[in-house]
Amino acid sequence: MSNHEILLSVQGVNKRFGGLQALSEVGLEIRKGEIYGLIGPNGAGKTTFFNVITGLYTPDSGEFRLAGTAYQPTAVHEVARAGIARTFQNIRLFGDMTALENVMVGRHVRTKAGVIGAILRPASVRREEEEVEDMAHDLLEYVGIGKYANFTARNLSYGHQRRLEIARALATEPKLLALDEPAAGMNATEKVELRGLLDKIRSDGRTILLIEHDVKLVMGLCNRLTVLDYGKVIAQGLPQEVQNNPAVIEAYLGTSAH
């Protein structure tokens, strides 16, 4: 499958909160198999855009297509079922559940057993539960924390909790993995390990949308970028093009490119 095939196309997104225009005619196109970066200064609208495309916020306007099919980001679970899985800037794990259980919970959007099946537990439901558990073990190994499967989430290190969030998102079998500042709070070693994991996920054919404040990480990892400032797109393109864009330099440094 060509890497140039458009996986996510978002056009004309507007979002207002009272008198604040948080997003103004924002659009981007993400190709299959790439890591796409979304960057900008604090308050630029990155997380608002993230919340819109993943169903947490309802946009005032906009057109959304995932793998060629129109979708409306009106509910988080519907967006997850459509094929977009996300993590959050502030870790949102079930702290009293094990790492394994956290990943299994992420799989619920793809399971078939309903309420009656969960109560009666026929052979088909038990089989499905075993398959989900096996898959969860495999994903924990994949992100490098397999030996912590039976640790409660709150007892994992910060870096391992970040990896667990990624494993849980991957359990939904997403077309697009949307990561909101996965390197936030990590030390230098953890960031290097995270970069290796994200590179592996891309090499295995996954597509990633990445919000990240660590510009060095973004520039070294992303195929293409969009830069937001005050809710508007000010630059799009390859990392080197974006890095040398005068509007981007001014937005980050608060001065002209000179």
Secondary structure, DSSP 8 states (H G I E B T S, - for coil): --TTSEEEEEEEEEEEETTEEEEEEEEEEEETT-EEEEE-STTSSHHHHHHHHTTSS--SEEEEEETTEE-----HHHHHHHTEEE--SS----TTSBHHHHHHHHGGGG----HHHHHH--HHHHHHHHHHHHHHHHHHHHTT-GGGTTSBGGGS-HHHHHHHHHHHHHTT--SEEEEESTTTT--HHHHHHHHHHHHHHHHTT-EEEEE-S-HHHHHHH-SEEEEEETTEEEEEE-HHHHHT-HHHHHHHHSS---
